[in-house]
Amino acid sequence: MKPISYFDLFFSLFFCLFLLQTPIFGKESESLRIGFGSCLHQDKESPILNQWEKESFDLILLLGDNIYADSLMAKEKIPAYQKQLSRPQWKKIRKSSQILATWDDHDYGINDSGGEYVDKEKSREVFISQVGSLMPKGRRLGTKDGKGIFHSYRIEFKKKKIHIVIPDTRFFRSELKPSFWSLFTGKRHYRPNEDPDATLLGEEQWKWLSEELEKPSDFLVFVSGIQVIPTEQPFEKWGNFPKDREKLFQLLSSANTSELVILSGDRHIAEIYEYPFLDQKKFIEVTSSSLNFPLPFLTLEYDSKFKLSPAFLEENYGALRIQIKEGKLVWRAEIKDKIGNVVLKYDKNDSN
């Protein structure tokens, strides 16, 4: 056997030290970066996936409608998942980014469906078998007896605790109430459901959410497949269940955290809202939709006094950057177009 030379030994030690000292995937050590978006059609090209590959986010949040495969039989969604996840970009994205996901109507059941969807248990199985493989191993989704897909995730960044809470706004939801005019126009417009028993999350999930929001964190990221703050738009939203929306706001206002942002999808447009809930408490919601399925022929944007600027109507994705400056956690959220240009931003919580 040839003896190891001093040169070989030196090179081996240098190589090992280099690997140990180099950040994995070349990540920025001074910021935690989270990408997010919704509405990704499996049959359409998606240049944004190329952008995600370039941006090399620490974490990517898929906010729902990860495929478009409306069906009364959940197993019929499997080919759409397979086509979606066979894109070569996913393999590269997963090498650099953790992925968390929830569903919305088109990957859960059929358009605007909720707890009435007849094949929801099978749909849960399909989601976990397909999308669950993208997420960190060992995660439990939903209840102990296998209902829903709600979950949470905690990250420690420079001794600061980031808490990501992802409820399920489909599996337990009561039926929507069509608006009066939708009965004549055929459009899917809805009015508030004032039934005292109506629910968006269901009793067991509300208990889970309350317990999650009691856990201490420095930054809470609340993820919702549907919009939370706006009530003016006539489509799906938390505002269709005003009792639950108010209950959520009360829980968020008392959450054991220093900073809070709401991320949502579904709408096929991007918007940013700032909602003054209490004298010194504001809720910020950033909606990112869609990743590759804009609907320019539909009227989707509605005025709101809480919206900070006009909506962005083309393909888009969100980017959340978290940093520590002088010991304080600061953050900013941006909406970017399909080639990475910033088109909307919220930077009031960033000292830059």
VMD Tcl script that draws the C-alpha trace (Angstrom):
set ca {
  {0.00 0.00 0.00}
  {1.34 3.41 -0.92}
  {2.04 5.51 2.21}
  {0.08 8.74 2.65}
  {2.24 11.74 1.87}
  {2.28 14.92 3.92}
  {0.74 16.68 0.93}
  {-2.14 14.20 0.77}
  {-2.72 14.55 4.51}
  {-2.65 18.35 4.35}
  {-5.03 18.41 1.38}
  {-7.48 16.05 3.11}
  {-7.51 18.13 6.29}
  {-7.95 21.36 4.31}
  {-10.78 19.86 2.28}
  {-12.62 18.69 5.40}
  {-12.22 22.05 7.12}
  {-13.45 23.85 4.01}
  {-16.60 21.71 3.88}
  {-17.30 22.25 7.57}
  {-16.90 26.01 7.35}
  {-18.81 26.60 4.11}
  {-22.57 27.24 4.56}
  {-24.65 24.47 3.02}
  {-25.89 25.50 -0.43}
  {-24.17 28.89 0.02}
  {-27.00 30.26 2.21}
  {-26.85 33.80 3.53}
  {-25.89 33.61 7.19}
  {-27.36 37.04 7.96}
  {-30.95 36.44 6.88}
  {-33.62 33.77 6.81}
  {-35.47 33.79 3.49}
  {-38.90 32.27 2.91}
  {-40.54 32.00 -0.51}
  {-44.28 31.50 -0.89}
  {-47.01 31.32 -3.49}
  {-50.18 29.57 -4.64}
  {-52.07 28.40 -7.72}
  {-49.65 26.29 -9.74}
  {-51.27 24.54 -12.70}
  {-49.58 21.28 -13.68}
  {-50.28 21.78 -17.40}
  {-48.75 25.26 -17.69}
  {-45.15 26.41 -17.91}
  {-43.82 27.95 -14.72}
  {-40.78 30.22 -15.01}
  {-41.22 31.07 -11.34}
  {-39.93 27.61 -10.42}
  {-36.70 28.61 -12.15}
  {-36.63 31.73 -9.99}
  {-37.12 29.66 -6.85}
  {-34.19 27.53 -7.90}
  {-32.03 30.65 -8.34}
  {-33.16 32.30 -5.11}
  {-32.34 29.22 -3.06}
  {-34.81 30.04 -0.26}
  {-34.31 28.49 3.16}
  {-38.00 27.56 3.18}
  {-40.80 27.56 0.60}
  {-44.48 27.67 1.58}
  {-46.99 26.26 -0.91}
  {-50.24 28.02 -0.03}
  {-52.67 25.78 -1.91}
  {-53.99 24.91 -5.37}
  {-50.73 23.09 -5.94}
  {-52.51 21.30 -8.78}
  {-55.77 21.83 -10.67}
  {-57.60 18.52 -10.68}
  {-61.18 19.06 -9.56}
  {-62.83 15.69 -9.12}
  {-65.41 13.95 -6.96}
  {-62.97 11.02 -6.79}
  {-59.78 11.99 -4.99}
  {-57.67 9.24 -6.55}
  {-58.16 10.94 -9.92}
  {-55.91 13.75 -8.65}
  {-52.84 11.49 -8.52}
  {-51.80 11.89 -12.21}
  {-51.93 15.69 -11.82}
  {-49.67 15.50 -8.75}
  {-47.31 13.19 -10.57}
  {-47.09 15.53 -13.53}
  {-46.59 18.55 -11.28}
  {-43.89 16.99 -9.15}
  {-42.01 15.46 -12.08}
  {-40.88 18.94 -13.16}
  {-37.06 18.86 -13.03}
  {-36.95 22.12 -11.06}
  {-38.39 20.45 -7.96}
  {-35.37 18.19 -7.56}
  {-33.06 21.20 -7.61}
  {-35.32 23.31 -5.38}
  {-35.48 20.59 -2.76}
  {-31.70 20.43 -2.54}
  {-31.59 23.96 -1.15}
  {-35.04 24.62 0.33}
  {-37.27 23.01 2.92}
  {-40.90 22.85 1.76}
  {-44.15 23.14 3.73}
  {-47.56 22.99 2.10}
  {-51.29 23.23 2.55}
  {-54.13 22.72 0.12}
  {-56.92 24.86 -1.29}
  {-60.04 23.85 -3.20}
  {-58.62 22.56 -6.50}
  {-56.14 20.17 -4.90}
  {-58.49 19.30 -2.03}
  {-61.74 18.53 -3.86}
  {-63.70 20.60 -6.34}
  {-64.05 24.34 -6.79}
  {-64.88 26.13 -3.48}
  {-65.48 22.84 -1.68}
  {-65.30 22.41 2.08}
  {-66.36 19.82 4.64}
  {-69.17 18.61 2.41}
  {-66.68 17.14 -0.09}
  {-67.58 13.44 -0.13}
  {-64.10 12.00 -0.72}
  {-62.13 14.19 1.69}
  {-60.59 11.31 3.68}
  {-59.16 9.81 0.50}
  {-58.07 13.26 -0.64}
  {-56.10 13.61 2.58}
  {-54.37 10.30 1.88}
  {-53.50 11.41 -1.64}
  {-52.16 14.78 -0.46}
  {-49.96 13.17 2.18}
  {-48.64 10.53 -0.22}
  {-47.83 13.08 -2.93}
  {-47.08 16.46 -1.32}
  {-46.12 15.00 2.06}
  {-43.01 13.55 0.48}
  {-41.76 17.10 -0.18}
  {-41.98 18.13 3.47}
  {-39.66 17.34 6.40}
  {-39.96 13.73 7.53}
  {-41.83 12.68 10.63}
  {-44.52 15.36 10.42}
  {-48.07 14.69 11.59}
  {-50.76 16.46 9.64}
  {-54.20 17.05 11.14}
  {-55.80 15.27 14.08}
  {-54.58 12.12 15.80}
  {-57.41 10.16 14.17}
  {-56.54 11.35 10.66}
  {-58.69 14.38 9.87}
  {-57.44 17.47 8.07}
  {-53.88 18.52 7.29}
  {-53.22 21.41 9.70}
  {-49.67 21.59 11.05}
  {-46.99 23.94 12.38}
  {-43.24 24.33 12.11}
  {-40.65 26.02 14.31}
  {-37.30 27.45 13.24}
  {-34.57 28.89 15.43}
  {-32.64 31.67 13.69}
  {-29.86 33.46 15.56}
  {-31.50 32.60 18.89}
  {-34.86 33.95 17.67}
  {-37.87 31.63 17.38}
  {-39.86 31.62 14.13}
  {-43.25 29.89 14.39}
  {-45.11 28.94 11.21}
  {-48.75 27.96 11.74}
  {-50.68 26.39 8.86}
  {-54.39 25.71 9.47}
  {-56.65 23.69 7.17}
  {-59.48 25.87 5.77}
  {-61.12 23.04 3.78}
  {-61.64 19.74 5.59}
  {-63.86 21.02 8.45}
  {-65.49 24.04 6.79}
  {-69.26 24.50 6.73}
  {-70.93 25.11 3.38}
  {-70.73 28.55 1.80}
  {-73.82 30.70 1.35}
  {-74.30 31.94 -2.24}
  {-75.11 35.62 -2.58}
  {-78.54 36.62 -3.91}
  {-77.20 37.81 -7.28}
  {-75.08 34.71 -7.83}
  {-78.30 32.71 -8.14}
  {-79.04 34.68 -11.34}
  {-75.55 35.32 -12.71}
  {-74.09 31.87 -12.04}
  {-70.97 33.48 -10.58}
  {-69.50 32.01 -7.41}
  {-70.12 34.95 -5.13}
  {-70.86 34.43 -1.45}
  {-72.47 36.21 1.49}
  {-71.60 35.86 5.19}
  {-72.79 32.69 6.86}
  {-74.40 33.92 10.10}
  {-75.44 30.48 11.32}
  {-74.16 30.19 14.92}
  {-73.02 26.63 14.24}
  {-71.18 27.51 11.02}
  {-67.44 26.96 11.23}
  {-64.38 27.34 9.09}
  {-61.91 25.31 11.16}
  {-64.02 22.98 13.30}
  {-63.87 22.56 17.07}
  {-60.81 20.33 17.30}
  {-58.75 22.48 14.97}
  {-59.69 25.64 16.87}
  {-58.37 24.00 20.04}
  {-55.12 23.14 18.26}
  {-54.78 26.67 16.89}
  {-55.36 28.26 20.29}
  {-52.65 26.06 21.79}
  {-50.23 26.85 18.97}
  {-50.67 30.60 19.36}
  {-49.93 30.34 23.08}
  {-46.45 29.00 22.33}
  {-43.79 31.73 22.64}
  {-42.11 33.03 19.49}
  {-40.35 36.10 18.20}
  {-42.09 35.97 14.82}
  {-45.37 34.27 13.94}
  {-46.13 33.43 10.30}
  {-49.82 32.58 9.94}
  {-50.56 30.78 6.67}
  {-54.05 30.68 5.15}
  {-55.12 29.25 1.81}
  {-57.82 31.95 1.59}
  {-57.68 35.67 2.39}
  {-58.18 36.77 5.99}
  {-58.46 40.58 6.12}
  {-60.48 41.69 3.05}
  {-64.25 41.49 3.15}
  {-65.07 43.51 0.02}
  {-64.28 40.83 -2.56}
  {-67.24 38.44 -3.13}
  {-65.23 35.22 -3.41}
  {-64.01 32.77 -0.78}
  {-62.49 34.36 2.33}
  {-62.54 34.25 6.12}
  {-65.15 37.01 5.91}
  {-67.70 34.43 4.75}
  {-67.63 33.23 8.36}
  {-67.61 36.51 10.32}
  {-67.82 34.80 13.71}
  {-64.71 32.76 12.97}
  {-62.87 35.72 11.45}
  {-63.43 37.75 14.63}
  {-62.39 34.76 16.74}
  {-59.18 34.45 14.72}
  {-58.39 38.14 15.14}
  {-58.85 37.84 18.89}
  {-56.49 34.86 19.01}
  {-53.88 36.56 16.82}
  {-54.04 39.73 18.89}
  {-53.24 37.76 22.04}
  {-50.70 35.41 20.41}
  {-47.51 34.95 22.40}
  {-45.28 36.59 19.80}
  {-43.50 39.87 19.10}
  {-44.09 40.08 15.33}
  {-46.81 38.68 13.08}
  {-47.54 38.38 9.37}
  {-50.38 36.63 7.52}
  {-49.61 34.91 4.21}
  {-52.47 33.90 1.91}
  {-53.18 32.73 -1.63}
  {-56.14 31.60 -3.79}
  {-57.01 34.91 -5.50}
  {-54.98 34.85 -8.75}
  {-53.71 38.33 -7.88}
  {-51.17 39.69 -5.38}
  {-52.16 42.22 -2.70}
  {-50.88 43.62 0.60}
  {-53.21 44.68 3.43}
  {-52.62 46.51 6.69}
  {-55.49 46.17 9.17}
  {-55.54 48.16 12.46}
  {-57.20 45.75 14.86}
  {-56.32 47.48 18.12}
  {-54.81 50.88 18.97}
  {-51.27 49.55 18.81}
  {-51.85 46.31 16.90}
  {-51.82 45.95 13.12}
  {-52.29 42.81 11.10}
  {-50.33 42.62 7.85}
  {-51.53 40.23 5.14}
  {-49.56 39.45 2.00}
  {-51.46 37.55 -0.70}
  {-49.45 35.85 -3.45}
  {-51.31 34.24 -6.37}
  {-50.85 32.89 -8.92}
  {-47.57 31.16 -9.67}
  {-48.47 30.35 -13.27}
  {-52.23 30.75 -13.73}
  {-53.30 34.43 -13.95}
  {-56.88 35.22 -14.98}
  {-56.66 38.59 -16.78}
  {-60.10 38.22 -18.35}
  {-61.87 38.28 -14.95}
  {-62.54 41.16 -12.58}
  {-60.65 40.02 -9.49}
  {-59.53 43.21 -7.76}
  {-61.84 45.06 -5.37}
  {-61.26 48.30 -3.49}
  {-60.51 48.23 0.21}
  {-59.37 50.96 2.57}
  {-56.97 48.46 4.12}
  {-55.18 47.65 0.85}
  {-51.87 49.48 0.57}
  {-51.57 49.65 -3.22}
  {-53.23 48.30 -6.39}
  {-53.04 44.57 -6.92}
  {-50.48 42.92 -9.18}
  {-52.39 40.84 -11.75}
  {-49.69 38.74 -13.43}
  {-47.74 35.67 -12.31}
  {-46.06 36.30 -8.98}
  {-44.50 34.86 -5.86}
  {-43.75 36.16 -2.39}
  {-40.45 36.53 -0.56}
  {-40.18 37.05 3.19}
  {-36.79 38.11 4.57}
  {-36.03 37.93 8.29}
  {-32.93 39.50 9.83}
  {-31.52 40.36 13.24}
  {-30.31 43.96 13.61}
  {-28.91 45.23 16.88}
  {-30.46 42.23 18.59}
  {-33.94 42.94 17.19}
  {-35.80 40.81 14.67}
  {-36.83 42.78 11.57}
  {-38.60 41.57 8.45}
  {-39.84 42.64 5.05}
  {-42.18 41.02 2.54}
  {-42.03 41.42 -1.23}
  {-44.07 40.30 -4.20}
  {-41.98 39.49 -7.26}
  {-42.93 38.89 -10.88}
  {-41.99 35.83 -12.90}
  {-38.44 37.07 -13.55}
  {-37.78 38.20 -10.00}
  {-38.53 41.94 -10.17}
  {-40.08 43.41 -7.00}
  {-43.58 44.72 -7.82}
  {-45.08 45.14 -4.32}
  {-43.44 45.34 -0.91}
  {-44.05 45.81 2.80}
  {-40.95 47.08 4.57}
  {-42.33 48.99 7.57}
  {-40.99 46.30 9.90}
  {-37.48 46.49 8.43}
  {-35.07 49.17 9.62}
  {-33.40 49.36 6.20}
}
mol new
graphics top color blue
foreach p $ca { graphics top sphere $p radius 0.5 }
foreach p [lrange $ca 0 end-1] q [lrange $ca 1 end] { graphics top cylinder $p $q radius 0.2 }
display resetview
